[in-house]
Amino acid sequence: MPVAAAMLLSAAGIALGDDPGHRAHRIDDGAADTPIEMDELQAALEDDDHGQHGGTGGHLPASSSNVALIGRLTVSGAVGVDKPSHIADVAAFRDYAYLSARRPNTSPCGTGGFYTVDISDPANPTEVSFTAFPPQSFPGEGMQVVKLNTPAFKGDVLLTNNENCSNATDATRVGGMSLYDVTDPTNI
């Protein structure tokens, strides 16, 4: 690095040497600062079944700070034993939200999918459609919408993960990941 650039960075308060705050986190160093250690800490502290599944490692801490309820929607299919854990994730893009749905109307496991919800009026969200997943699979967390501009495809794509039911026997079940064209959310 040229001396002039180093002096400029140093004058701006940017450290050029080893910063102990940016070292790799180590397991068993006395600080619960890795996903594994956070999971172990949460498991030791939980005395009921109402905590974050899988521990807090890799999850953002829960907070209601600066959050206000402005709209509510009861989606179709959320009934019975599936209702409390029906929606696993939400991906929002432009005026639409995509809600990953686990086991609508089935128990213990069945085809899930995702709801498309018009959120152009956040106080009055409207269910547009439900897109079913392949047999004996359902979405989990991690849905994302990305805008693609390639020679083969130009538009918006919803990426979802496909989790197989633990009792899945259907040879046509699909695990892994699926891509859905959501360029026109009213026609998926």
Buried (B, 14 or more C-beta within 10 A) or exposed (E): EEEEEEEEEEEEEEEEEEEEEEEEEEEEEEEBEBBEBBBBBBEEEEEEEEBBEEBBBEBEEEEEEEEEEEEEBEBEBBEEEBEEEBBBBBBEBEEBBBBBBBBBBBEEBBBBBBBBBBBEEEEEBEBBBBBBBBBBBBBBBEBEBEEEEEEEEEEBBBBBBBBBBEEBEEEEBBEEEBEBBBBEBEEB
